[in-house]
Amino acid sequence: MSKLNLHLVLLGLLGYLLCSPIYAVELRYSPITLDQYLELVKQSNAYIYGASLDVQTAMANKEAQSLYQFAPSVSYARGAYQNQTPYSPYNTPQSSTYGLSFTIEGWGKRSAREKLAEAQTEASTVQLEKTRSFVQINALNTYIDTLRLALILKSHNNALSKLKPLAFAKTTDAERFLNKQKTATEKDLSFSALNLLNFSGDALQDLPYPKGNLDLPAQEYNVEELISRGQSQRMEILSLQSAIDVAEKNMTLTMQNRNVNVYPYVSQTRTPQYQYTNGVSYSIPASPSGSAQTLNSPGAAYAAQNQITAGITIPIPVTNYLQSADIVSAANQKLQYEMQLRDLKVQIRVQVLQAFMQYSFARDTLVNAQKAYEATMKNPNKNPVLAIMDARDKEGDLLDAKTNHVKALLNLWRQSGNYSAPVL
């Protein structure tokens, strides 16, 4: 095959791929409310589930750290065994020694360790809520964007249905324009609905089709109250406060860890009964009164013995008096978190002020868009086609204004520590 023909074939395949239907897989929609969707996200999102597992791990660790660390150990020894003996016969008993040793922790170690584990559990709980709020706000914004596209698609369909009763010649351009916009909106809607699946794990099989109308009334707020609430209730604040608490408990544990452990021990040695023969014999020569005799010494007989030994080992913590690196490190960790908390409160004030400015602008834009839409509906163009198109345009502007208003309000809520979901 020539290079020219090969290029033509490749171009033909590329053109087929580009011009072929985009949705080779049938996409089905299932209506779902915001509350239902957020509940599915809460139950099925992997990040939220992982954070909940961290809480369970912290709770299990708390139980473990609350226990006394006795560290008991037992020992057994038997002997002695000798390869050579100084003389024969020579024997020694084979005694059995049983030992028990354990640890008595330094003063305050266990309670400090337990309090640190409690603080870590609280920090894990705060992290769970922080993860949940982060995932929820992203899912919520995606839901709002998808709902906007659904409402715009509904607006296009309503406009097309109003054009049908009119003369075909007068509506051709308008219908062509609306159909083109409708096709683009349908593709955007499918794309945005697919994004909703990113937050719900495998809980949804069909594309979620949002329900609502974005009719959230304009709100009035005291910005200083919002700043005060944000500086006390923002998840970032709660997370840093829990980190400071953990660092403080860790510093206490570091100090208590300098208290020495003591190691008592007790042992028992059991020696069985045995006969000790020293091998001495005595010879008695013959005498007029009797014949010669040889007498053997029977040695000594030892009864069974039972010995008990007790003692204690106390380490001398010389290095604790020569360095303080562990204490300095723990104290500096807490200080770092405290400095971050101070700066975060300043940043929250700025963020709330900026969010309030954005919301004020979005609220004014919504009011103006609502007035423009109502004016168009009250005084429509005398040309019915233009009247329908004008109404559709103003409705589209109103939907954009509603979307921006809801998002700006949601951002203001989040910046001020309000993590509730709006009613759409």
GUTIZA-340664 format. One record per residue (C-alpha): residue in three letters; residue number from 1; x, y, z. Coordinates in steps of 0.5 Angstrom, whole numbers, padded with zeros to 4 digits. Each point is the difference from the previous one (the first is absolute). Last residue first. Layout:
N
{r "ALA"; NUM; {X; Y; Z}}
...
//
This chain:
424
{r "LEU"; 424; {-0065; 0048; 0093}}
{r "VAL"; 423; {0000; 0000; 0008}}
{r "PRO"; 422; {0007; 0002; 0002}}
{r "ALA"; 421; {0005; -0005; 0003}}
{r "SER"; 420; {0003; 0001; 0007}}
{r "TYR"; 419; {0007; 0001; 0001}}
{r "ASN"; 418; {0000; 0007; 0004}}
{r "GLY"; 417; {0007; 0002; 0002}}
{r "SER"; 416; {0001; 0007; -0003}}
{r "GLN"; 415; {0004; -0002; -0006}}
{r "ARG"; 414; {-0005; -0005; -0001}}
{r "TRP"; 413; {-0006; 0004; 0000}}
{r "LEU"; 412; {0002; 0005; -0004}}
{r "ASN"; 411; {0002; -0005; -0005}}
{r "LEU"; 410; {-0007; -0002; 0000}}
{r "LEU"; 409; {-0002; 0007; -0001}}
{r "ALA"; 408; {0004; 0001; -0006}}
{r "LYS"; 407; {-0002; -0007; -0003}}
{r "VAL"; 406; {-0007; 0001; 0001}}
{r "HIS"; 405; {0000; 0007; -0003}}
{r "ASN"; 404; {0005; -0002; -0006}}
{r "THR"; 403; {-0006; -0005; -0002}}
{r "LYS"; 402; {-0005; 0005; 0001}}
{r "ALA"; 401; {0003; 0005; -0004}}
{r "ASP"; 400; {0001; -0006; -0006}}
{r "LEU"; 399; {-0007; -0002; 0001}}
{r "LEU"; 398; {-0002; 0008; -0001}}
{r "ASP"; 397; {0004; 0001; -0006}}
{r "GLY"; 396; {-0003; -0007; -0003}}
{r "GLU"; 395; {-0007; 0003; 0002}}
{r "LYS"; 394; {0002; 0007; -0004}}
{r "ASP"; 393; {0002; -0004; -0006}}
{r "ARG"; 392; {-0006; -0004; 0000}}
{r "ALA"; 391; {-0005; 0005; 0001}}
{r "ASP"; 390; {0004; 0004; -0006}}
{r "MET"; 389; {-0001; -0006; -0004}}
{r "ILE"; 388; {-0007; -0001; 0001}}
{r "ALA"; 387; {-0001; 0008; -0001}}
{r "LEU"; 386; {0004; 0000; -0006}}
{r "VAL"; 385; {-0004; -0006; -0003}}
{r "PRO"; 384; {-0007; 0003; 0002}}
{r "ASN"; 383; {0002; 0007; -0003}}
{r "LYS"; 382; {-0004; 0005; 0004}}
{r "ASN"; 381; {0006; -0001; 0005}}
{r "PRO"; 380; {-0002; -0001; 0007}}
{r "ASN"; 379; {-0002; 0005; 0006}}
{r "LYS"; 378; {-0001; -0004; 0006}}
{r "MET"; 377; {0004; -0006; -0001}}
{r "THR"; 376; {0006; 0004; -0002}}
{r "ALA"; 375; {-0001; 0005; 0006}}
{r "GLU"; 374; {0000; -0006; 0004}}
{r "TYR"; 373; {0006; -0003; -0003}}
{r "ALA"; 372; {0004; 0007; 0001}}
{r "LYS"; 371; {-0002; 0000; 0007}}
{r "GLN"; 370; {0002; -0007; 0002}}
{r "ALA"; 369; {0007; 0002; -0004}}
{r "ASN"; 368; {0001; 0006; 0004}}
{r "VAL"; 367; {-0002; -0003; 0007}}
{r "LEU"; 366; {0005; -0006; -0002}}
{r "THR"; 365; {0005; 0005; -0002}}
{r "ASP"; 364; {-0001; 0003; 0007}}
{r "ARG"; 363; {0001; -0007; 0004}}
{r "ALA"; 362; {0006; -0002; -0004}}
{r "PHE"; 361; {0004; 0007; 0001}}
{r "SER"; 360; {-0002; -0001; 0008}}
{r "TYR"; 359; {0002; -0007; 0000}}
{r "GLN"; 358; {0007; 0002; -0003}}
{r "MET"; 357; {0001; 0005; 0005}}
{r "PHE"; 356; {-0002; -0004; 0005}}
{r "ALA"; 355; {0005; -0006; -0002}}
{r "GLN"; 354; {0005; 0006; 0000}}
{r "LEU"; 353; {-0001; 0002; 0007}}
{r "VAL"; 352; {-0001; -0008; 0002}}
{r "GLN"; 351; {0007; -0001; -0003}}
{r "VAL"; 350; {0004; 0006; 0003}}
{r "ARG"; 349; {-0003; -0002; 0007}}
{r "ILE"; 348; {0002; -0007; -0001}}
{r "GLN"; 347; {0007; 0002; -0002}}
{r "VAL"; 346; {0001; 0003; 0007}}
{r "LYS"; 345; {-0003; -0006; 0003}}
{r "LEU"; 344; {0005; -0004; -0004}}
{r "ASP"; 343; {0006; 0004; 0002}}
{r "ARG"; 342; {-0002; -0001; 0008}}
{r "LEU"; 341; {-0001; -0008; -0001}}
{r "GLN"; 340; {0006; 0000; -0004}}
{r "MET"; 339; {0004; 0003; 0006}}
{r "GLU"; 338; {-0003; -0005; 0005}}
{r "TYR"; 337; {0001; -0006; -0005}}
{r "GLN"; 336; {0008; 0002; 0000}}
{r "LEU"; 335; {0000; 0001; 0007}}
{r "LYS"; 334; {-0003; -0007; 0002}}
{r "GLN"; 333; {0006; -0003; -0005}}
{r "ASN"; 332; {0005; 0004; 0004}}
{r "ALA"; 331; {-0002; -0002; 0007}}
{r "ALA"; 330; {0001; -0008; -0003}}
{r "SER"; 329; {0007; 0002; -0003}}
{r "VAL"; 328; {0002; 0003; 0006}}
{r "ILE"; 327; {-0002; -0005; 0005}}
{r "ASP"; 326; {0003; -0006; -0005}}
{r "ALA"; 325; {0007; 0004; 0000}}
{r "SER"; 324; {0001; 0002; 0007}}
{r "GLN"; 323; {0007; -0003; 0001}}
{r "LEU"; 322; {0004; -0002; 0006}}
{r "TYR"; 321; {-0004; -0001; 0006}}
{r "ASN"; 320; {-0005; -0005; -0004}}
{r "THR"; 319; {0007; -0004; -0003}}
{r "VAL"; 318; {0001; -0002; 0007}}
{r "PRO"; 317; {-0006; -0004; 0001}}
{r "ILE"; 316; {0002; -0005; 0006}}
{r "PRO"; 315; {-0003; -0006; -0001}}
{r "ILE"; 314; {-0004; -0004; 0006}}
{r "THR"; 313; {0001; -0007; 0000}}
{r "ILE"; 312; {-0004; -0004; 0006}}
{r "GLY"; 311; {0001; -0006; 0004}}
{r "ALA"; 310; {-0003; -0006; 0002}}
{r "THR"; 309; {0003; -0007; 0001}}
{r "ILE"; 308; {-0003; -0007; 0003}}
{r "GLN"; 307; {0004; -0006; 0002}}
{r "ASN"; 306; {-0003; -0007; 0000}}
{r "GLN"; 305; {0004; -0006; 0002}}
{r "ALA"; 304; {-0001; -0007; 0000}}
{r "ALA"; 303; {0004; -0004; 0006}}
{r "TYR"; 302; {0008; -0001; -0001}}
{r "ALA"; 301; {0003; -0007; 0002}}
{r "ALA"; 300; {0007; 0001; 0002}}
{r "GLY"; 299; {0006; -0005; -0002}}
{r "PRO"; 298; {-0001; -0008; 0001}}
{r "SER"; 297; {0007; 0000; 0003}}
{r "ASN"; 296; {0003; -0007; -0002}}
{r "LEU"; 295; {0003; -0005; 0005}}
{r "THR"; 294; {0006; -0005; -0001}}
{r "GLN"; 293; {0001; -0006; 0005}}
{r "ALA"; 292; {0006; -0004; 0002}}
{r "SER"; 291; {-0002; -0006; 0005}}
{r "GLY"; 290; {-0001; 0000; 0007}}
{r "SER"; 289; {0002; 0000; 0007}}
{r "PRO"; 288; {0007; -0001; -0001}}
{r "SER"; 287; {0000; 0006; -0005}}
{r "ALA"; 286; {-0001; 0000; -0008}}
{r "PRO"; 285; {0001; 0007; -0003}}
{r "ILE"; 284; {-0006; 0005; 0000}}
{r "SER"; 283; {-0001; 0003; -0007}}
{r "TYR"; 282; {-0004; 0006; -0001}}
{r "SER"; 281; {-0003; 0003; -0006}}
{r "VAL"; 280; {-0002; 0007; -0003}}
{r "GLY"; 279; {-0004; 0000; -0007}}
{r "ASN"; 278; {-0003; 0007; 0002}}
{r "THR"; 277; {-0007; -0003; -0001}}
{r "TYR"; 276; {-0006; 0006; 0000}}
{r "GLN"; 275; {-0007; -0003; -0001}}
{r "TYR"; 274; {-0005; 0004; -0003}}
{r "GLN"; 273; {-0007; 0003; 0002}}
{r "PRO"; 272; {-0003; 0005; -0005}}
{r "THR"; 271; {0002; 0007; -0001}}
{r "ARG"; 270; {-0005; 0005; -0002}}
{r "THR"; 269; {0002; 0007; -0001}}
{r "GLN"; 268; {-0006; 0005; 0000}}
{r "SER"; 267; {0001; 0007; -0003}}
{r "VAL"; 266; {-0003; 0007; 0001}}
{r "TYR"; 265; {0001; 0006; -0004}}
{r "PRO"; 264; {-0002; 0008; 0000}}
{r "TYR"; 263; {0002; 0004; -0006}}
{r "VAL"; 262; {-0001; 0008; 0001}}
{r "ASN"; 261; {-0002; 0005; -0005}}
{r "VAL"; 260; {0003; 0007; 0000}}
{r "ASN"; 259; {-0004; 0006; 0000}}
{r "ARG"; 258; {0003; 0004; -0007}}
{r "ASN"; 257; {-0006; -0003; -0003}}
{r "GLN"; 256; {-0004; 0005; 0004}}
{r "MET"; 255; {0003; 0006; -0003}}
{r "THR"; 254; {-0001; -0003; -0007}}
{r "LEU"; 253; {-0007; -0002; 0002}}
{r "THR"; 252; {-0002; 0007; 0002}}
{r "MET"; 251; {0003; 0003; -0007}}
{r "ASN"; 250; {-0004; -0005; -0004}}
{r "LYS"; 249; {-0007; 0002; 0004}}
{r "GLU"; 248; {0002; 0007; -0002}}
{r "ALA"; 247; {0001; -0002; -0007}}
{r "VAL"; 246; {-0006; -0004; -0001}}
{r "ASP"; 245; {-0004; 0006; 0003}}
{r "ILE"; 244; {0003; 0005; -0005}}
{r "ALA"; 243; {-0002; -0005; -0006}}
{r "SER"; 242; {-0007; 0000; 0003}}
{r "GLN"; 241; {0000; 0008; 0000}}
{r "LEU"; 240; {0003; -0001; -0007}}
{r "SER"; 239; {-0005; -0004; -0003}}
{r "LEU"; 238; {-0006; 0004; 0004}}
{r "ILE"; 237; {0003; 0006; -0004}}
{r "GLU"; 236; {0000; -0003; -0007}}
{r "MET"; 235; {-0007; -0003; 0001}}
{r "ARG"; 234; {-0002; 0007; 0001}}
{r "GLN"; 233; {-0004; 0001; 0007}}
{r "SER"; 232; {0004; 0005; 0004}}
{r "GLN"; 231; {0003; 0005; -0005}}
{r "GLY"; 230; {-0006; -0001; -0005}}
{r "ARG"; 229; {-0005; 0002; 0006}}
{r "SER"; 228; {0003; 0006; 0001}}
{r "ILE"; 227; {0001; 0002; -0007}}
{r "LEU"; 226; {-0007; -0001; -0001}}
{r "GLU"; 225; {-0002; 0004; 0006}}
{r "GLU"; 224; {0004; 0006; -0003}}
{r "VAL"; 223; {-0003; -0001; -0007}}
{r "ASN"; 222; {-0007; 0001; 0003}}
{r "TYR"; 221; {-0004; -0004; -0005}}
{r "GLU"; 220; {-0006; 0002; -0005}}
{r "GLN"; 219; {-0002; -0006; -0005}}
{r "ALA"; 218; {-0003; 0000; -0007}}
{r "PRO"; 217; {-0005; -0006; -0001}}
{r "LEU"; 216; {0002; -0007; -0003}}
{r "ASP"; 215; {-0004; -0002; -0006}}
{r "LEU"; 214; {0005; -0004; -0003}}
{r "ASN"; 213; {-0006; -0004; -0003}}
{r "GLY"; 212; {0001; -0007; 0002}}
{r "LYS"; 211; {0001; -0007; -0002}}
{r "PRO"; 210; {0007; -0003; -0002}}
{r "TYR"; 209; {0000; -0006; -0005}}
{r "PRO"; 208; {0005; -0005; 0002}}
{r "LEU"; 207; {0003; -0004; -0005}}
{r "ASP"; 206; {-0002; -0007; 0001}}
{r "GLN"; 205; {0004; -0006; 0004}}
{r "LEU"; 204; {0001; 0004; 0006}}
{r "ALA"; 203; {0003; -0002; 0007}}
{r "ASP"; 202; {0007; -0002; -0004}}
{r "GLY"; 201; {0004; 0005; 0004}}
{r "SER"; 200; {-0005; 0006; 0001}}
{r "PHE"; 199; {0005; 0006; -0002}}
{r "ASN"; 198; {0002; -0001; -0007}}
{r "LEU"; 197; {-0007; -0002; -0002}}
{r "LEU"; 196; {-0002; 0007; 0000}}
{r "ASN"; 195; {0006; 0002; -0005}}
{r "LEU"; 194; {-0004; -0005; -0005}}
{r "ALA"; 193; {-0006; 0005; 0001}}
{r "SER"; 192; {0004; 0006; -0002}}
{r "PHE"; 191; {0002; -0004; -0007}}
{r "SER"; 190; {-0007; -0002; -0001}}
{r "LEU"; 189; {-0002; 0007; 0001}}
{r "ASP"; 188; {0005; 0003; -0004}}
{r "LYS"; 187; {-0002; -0004; -0006}}
{r "GLU"; 186; {-0007; 0001; 0001}}
{r "THR"; 185; {0001; 0008; 0000}}
{r "ALA"; 184; {0004; -0001; -0006}}
{r "THR"; 183; {-0006; -0003; -0003}}
{r "LYS"; 182; {-0005; 0005; 0002}}
{r "GLN"; 181; {0004; 0006; -0002}}
{r "LYS"; 180; {0000; -0003; -0007}}
{r "ASN"; 179; {-0007; -0001; 0001}}
{r "LEU"; 178; {-0001; 0007; 0002}}
{r "PHE"; 177; {0003; 0003; -0006}}
{r "ARG"; 176; {-0003; -0005; -0005}}
{r "GLU"; 175; {-0007; 0002; 0003}}
{r "ALA"; 174; {0001; 0007; 0000}}
{r "ASP"; 173; {0002; 0000; -0007}}
{r "THR"; 172; {-0006; -0004; -0002}}
{r "THR"; 171; {-0005; 0004; 0004}}
{r "LYS"; 170; {-0003; 0005; -0005}}
{r "ALA"; 169; {0000; -0005; -0006}}
{r "PHE"; 168; {-0003; -0006; 0005}}
{r "ALA"; 167; {-0006; 0005; 0002}}
{r "LEU"; 166; {-0001; -0001; 0007}}
{r "PRO"; 165; {-0003; -0005; 0004}}
{r "LYS"; 164; {0007; -0004; 0001}}
{r "LEU"; 163; {0003; 0007; 0003}}
{r "LYS"; 162; {-0002; -0001; 0007}}
{r "SER"; 161; {0002; -0008; 0000}}
{r "LEU"; 160; {0007; 0003; -0002}}
{r "ALA"; 159; {0000; 0005; 0005}}
{r "ASN"; 158; {-0002; -0005; 0006}}
{r "ASN"; 157; {0005; -0005; -0003}}
{r "HIS"; 156; {0006; 0005; 0000}}
{r "SER"; 155; {-0002; 0002; 0008}}
{r "LYS"; 154; {0000; -0007; 0002}}
{r "LEU"; 153; {0007; -0001; -0003}}
{r "ILE"; 152; {0002; 0006; 0004}}
{r "LEU"; 151; {-0003; -0003; 0006}}
{r "ALA"; 150; {0004; -0006; -0001}}
{r "LEU"; 149; {0006; 0004; -0001}}
{r "ARG"; 148; {-0001; 0004; 0006}}
{r "LEU"; 147; {-0001; -0007; 0004}}
{r "THR"; 146; {0006; -0003; -0002}}
{r "ASP"; 145; {0004; 0007; 0002}}
{r "ILE"; 144; {-0004; -0001; 0007}}
{r "TYR"; 143; {0002; -0007; 0001}}
{r "THR"; 142; {0007; 0001; -0002}}
{r "ASN"; 141; {0000; 0005; 0005}}
{r "LEU"; 140; {-0003; -0004; 0005}}
{r "ALA"; 139; {0005; -0006; -0001}}
{r "ASN"; 138; {0006; 0005; 0001}}
{r "ILE"; 137; {-0003; 0002; 0006}}
{r "GLN"; 136; {-0002; -0007; 0003}}
{r "VAL"; 135; {0007; -0002; -0001}}
{r "PHE"; 134; {0003; 0005; 0004}}
{r "SER"; 133; {-0005; 0000; 0005}}
{r "ARG"; 132; {0001; -0008; 0001}}
{r "THR"; 131; {0008; 0001; 0000}}
{r "LYS"; 130; {-0001; 0005; 0006}}
{r "GLU"; 129; {-0005; -0004; 0003}}
{r "LEU"; 128; {0005; -0006; 0000}}
{r "GLN"; 127; {0006; 0004; 0002}}
{r "VAL"; 126; {-0004; 0003; 0006}}
{r "THR"; 125; {-0001; -0007; 0002}}
{r "SER"; 124; {0007; -0002; -0001}}
{r "ALA"; 123; {0002; 0006; 0004}}
{r "GLU"; 122; {-0005; -0003; 0006}}
{r "THR"; 121; {0003; -0006; 0000}}
{r "GLN"; 120; {0007; 0003; 0000}}
{r "ALA"; 119; {-0002; 0004; 0006}}
{r "GLU"; 118; {-0002; -0007; 0003}}
{r "ALA"; 117; {0006; -0003; -0001}}
{r "LEU"; 116; {0004; 0005; 0003}}
{r "LYS"; 115; {-0004; 0000; 0006}}
{r "GLU"; 114; {0001; -0008; 0000}}
{r "ARG"; 113; {0008; 0001; 0000}}
{r "ALA"; 112; {0000; 0006; 0005}}
{r "SER"; 111; {-0004; -0005; 0005}}
{r "ARG"; 110; {0005; -0006; -0002}}
{r "LYS"; 109; {0006; 0004; 0001}}
{r "GLY"; 108; {-0002; 0004; 0007}}
{r "TRP"; 107; {0006; -0003; 0004}}
{r "GLY"; 106; {0004; -0005; -0003}}
{r "GLU"; 105; {-0002; -0007; -0002}}
{r "ILE"; 104; {0001; -0006; 0004}}
{r "THR"; 103; {0002; -0005; -0005}}
{r "PHE"; 102; {0001; -0008; 0001}}
{r "SER"; 101; {0004; -0006; 0002}}
{r "LEU"; 100; {-0001; -0007; 0002}}
{r "GLY"; 99; {0005; -0005; 0001}}
{r "TYR"; 98; {0000; -0008; 0001}}
{r "THR"; 97; {0006; -0003; 0002}}
{r "SER"; 96; {0001; -0008; -0001}}
{r "SER"; 95; {0006; -0003; 0004}}
{r "GLN"; 94; {0005; -0006; -0003}}
{r "PRO"; 93; {0003; -0002; 0006}}
{r "THR"; 92; {0008; -0001; 0000}}
{r "ASN"; 91; {0004; -0007; -0001}}
{r "TYR"; 90; {0007; -0002; 0001}}
{r "PRO"; 89; {0002; -0007; 0000}}
{r "SER"; 88; {0005; 0001; -0002}}
{r "TYR"; 87; {0004; 0007; 0000}}
{r "PRO"; 86; {0000; 0007; -0003}}
{r "THR"; 85; {-0006; -0002; -0004}}
{r "GLN"; 84; {0000; 0002; -0008}}
{r "ASN"; 83; {-0006; 0001; -0005}}
{r "GLN"; 82; {-0004; 0004; 0006}}
{r "TYR"; 81; {-0007; 0001; 0000}}
{r "ALA"; 80; {-0003; 0005; 0005}}
{r "GLY"; 79; {-0005; 0000; -0001}}
{r "ARG"; 78; {-0007; 0002; -0002}}
{r "ALA"; 77; {-0003; 0007; -0002}}
{r "TYR"; 76; {-0007; 0003; -0001}}
{r "SER"; 75; {-0002; 0007; -0001}}
{r "VAL"; 74; {-0007; 0003; 0000}}
{r "SER"; 73; {-0002; 0007; -0003}}
{r "PRO"; 72; {-0005; 0006; 0002}}
{r "ALA"; 71; {0000; 0006; -0004}}
{r "PHE"; 70; {-0004; 0004; 0005}}
{r "GLN"; 69; {-0002; 0005; -0005}}
{r "TYR"; 68; {-0007; 0003; 0003}}
{r "LEU"; 67; {-0005; 0000; -0005}}
{r "SER"; 66; {-0003; 0007; -0002}}
{r "GLN"; 65; {0004; 0000; -0006}}
{r "ALA"; 64; {-0003; -0006; -0003}}
{r "GLU"; 63; {-0007; 0003; 0001}}
{r "LYS"; 62; {0002; 0006; -0003}}
{r "ASN"; 61; {0003; -0004; -0006}}
{r "ALA"; 60; {-0007; -0003; -0002}}
{r "MET"; 59; {-0003; 0007; 0001}}
{r "ALA"; 58; {0005; 0003; -0005}}
{r "THR"; 57; {-0001; -0006; -0005}}
{r "GLN"; 56; {-0007; 0001; 0000}}
{r "VAL"; 55; {0001; 0007; -0001}}
{r "ASP"; 54; {0005; -0001; -0006}}
{r "LEU"; 53; {-0006; -0005; -0003}}
{r "SER"; 52; {-0005; 0006; 0000}}
{r "ALA"; 51; {0006; 0004; -0004}}
{r "GLY"; 50; {0000; -0006; -0005}}
{r "TYR"; 49; {-0007; 0000; -0001}}
{r "ILE"; 48; {-0001; 0008; -0001}}
{r "TYR"; 47; {0006; -0001; -0005}}
{r "ALA"; 46; {-0003; -0006; -0003}}
{r "ASN"; 45; {-0007; 0003; -0001}}
{r "SER"; 44; {-0006; -0005; 0001}}
{r "GLN"; 43; {-0004; 0003; 0006}}
{r "LYS"; 42; {0001; 0007; 0000}}
{r "VAL"; 41; {0000; 0000; -0008}}
{r "LEU"; 40; {-0007; -0003; 0000}}
{r "GLU"; 39; {-0003; 0004; 0006}}
{r "LEU"; 38; {0003; 0006; -0005}}
{r "TYR"; 37; {-0004; -0003; -0006}}
{r "GLN"; 36; {-0007; -0001; 0004}}
{r "ASP"; 35; {0001; 0007; 0003}}
{r "LEU"; 34; {0001; 0003; -0006}}
{r "THR"; 33; {-0006; -0003; -0004}}
{r "ILE"; 32; {0001; -0006; -0005}}
{r "PRO"; 31; {-0003; -0001; -0007}}
{r "SER"; 30; {0003; -0006; -0003}}
{r "TYR"; 29; {0003; 0001; -0007}}
{r "ARG"; 28; {0002; -0005; -0005}}
{r "LEU"; 27; {0006; 0000; -0004}}
{r "GLU"; 26; {0001; -0005; -0006}}
{r "VAL"; 25; {0007; -0001; -0002}}
{r "ALA"; 24; {0002; 0002; -0007}}
{r "TYR"; 23; {-0001; 0007; 0003}}
{r "ILE"; 22; {0004; 0004; -0005}}
{r "PRO"; 21; {-0003; -0002; -0006}}
{r "SER"; 20; {0005; -0001; -0006}}
{r "CYS"; 19; {0003; 0006; -0003}}
{r "LEU"; 18; {0007; 0001; 0003}}
{r "LEU"; 17; {0001; -0008; 0000}}
{r "TYR"; 16; {-0003; 0000; -0007}}
{r "GLY"; 15; {0005; 0006; -0002}}
{r "LEU"; 14; {0006; -0004; 0003}}
{r "LEU"; 13; {-0002; -0006; -0004}}
{r "GLY"; 12; {0000; 0004; -0006}}
{r "LEU"; 11; {0006; 0003; 0001}}
{r "LEU"; 10; {0004; -0006; 0001}}
{r "VAL"; 9; {-0003; -0003; -0006}}
{r "LEU"; 8; {0002; 0006; -0004}}
{r "HIS"; 7; {0007; 0000; 0003}}
{r "LEU"; 6; {0001; -0007; -0002}}
{r "ASN"; 5; {-0003; 0001; -0007}}
{r "LEU"; 4; {0006; 0005; -0001}}
{r "LYS"; 3; {0005; -0004; 0003}}
{r "SER"; 2; {-0001; -0005; -0005}}
{r "MET"; 1; {-0003; -0007; 0002}}
//
